Amino acid sequence: MMLATRRERVTQDKAADLIARRRLHRAVFVAAGVYNLVWGLTTAIYPQWLYRLTGGPTHDRVEMASALGLVIGLYGVHYLEVARVPERGALIAAVGLAGKIIGPIGLIVLVGKGTWPATSLLISATNDFIWWIPFALYLHDCWQSRERSYHA
């Protein structure tokens, strides 16, 4: 039996530290990052588009939409960092997923009160709902990877 060289052992150790479905997770977080940057910048610069899309009044909420755009754009930067090094992005992704769950709850409350039109739930379809499964799968794979590392 041949002994592995130091370089081969280091390469094998690094491969063992990688999370499952790494390429998929990188692609998801690149997509999430680009989406959030584009959506955020567009909303920060031209907040009226959001209200025109959903049929809500534009005059009294422009600053709020612009601020929301800035926050969502910043999430995009964080998601690109998760894509860059998926093994270290669990906390960022967990915060992102929490926002993608809490945000629609707040929006549903506003729709229920009649403050926002029901059509504004379209925002949650693209900003939140479509990301739940990929973010949760990523967090699951991070958890499994940490469990493997802990027991190794």
SULFENPE-V306535 format. One record per run of one state. SS is the DSSP state (H for helix, E for strand, C for the rest). FROM is the first residue (numbers start at 1). TO is the last residue. If there is no record, write none. Layout:
BEGIN
SS & FROM & TO
SS & FROM & TO
END
This chain:
BEGIN
C & 1 & 5
H & 6 & 17
C & 18 & 21
H & 22 & 45
C & 46 & 47
H & 48 & 54
C & 55 & 61
H & 62 & 84
C & 85 & 85
H & 86 & 88
C & 89 & 89
H & 90 & 113
C & 114 & 117
H & 118 & 151
C & 152 & 152
END
